[in-house]
Amino acid sequence: MNCPICEKKMEKVKEPYSYGNVKLGEFKAEKCSNCNEVFFTEEASDKIDEKAKCMDNRTRDKGESRG
């Protein structure tokens, strides 16, 4: 696959992702070897969404318990 930004070759990598200050892990992605643009796979994107929602729910639950 070529980068949609600069049209150079993309490489398959595992890329770290954070939600705010919380590291959610490393996920499958394609990264441009020229401009360093990162595109997560659909599967990785779904996993990121899941983990972020879980973190959001934990934060919300803590706020509600302080009541």
N, C-alpha and C positions, 0 to 999 in steps of 0.2 A: 504494500500500500504506500502511496505517496502522500506527503503532508498537504492538506488542503490550504495551508497558509503559504508555504514557500515551495511546495512541489518537490521537495527532497525526500529521500527514503526514510520510512518510519521503521523503528526497531521494536520488537516485542520485549517488554520489560515488566518488572513489578515496581509500582510507584507508590510511595507513601501518600496517605490522605489524612487530613486533620479536619475536625469539625470544631471550629473555634480554637481553643487551646488543647483539645483532646485528640490524641492520635488514634485513629480508627483502625490503622493497620496498613499493610501493603496489598495492592490489588493489581490484577492484570491490566495492562494498558499498552498502547502503542505510543512511542515517543519519537519525535523528530530529532534526528542526529544533527540537524543544522540549527533550527530555531528553538529547540527544546519544548515545543508545544506538546501537551500530553492529551491523549484521548483514551478514556477508560472504555473497556469492553462493555457491552450491554449487561453481561453477567456481573461484572465488577460494579457497575453503576447500581444495579439492583441491590447488591450486598452493601454498598456504601449507604444507600437510602435506608435499608433495614437498620443498620447500626446507628445512623444518625437519628432515626425515629426513636429507637430504643433509648439513646442518650437524652433526647428531648423529653421523652416520657418520664425518665428518672428525674430529670431536673424539675419538671412540672410537679411530679409527685412530692418531691422534697419541699417545694414552695407551698403546696397546699397543706402539708402536715404541720407547718409552722403556725397556721391559722390565726 
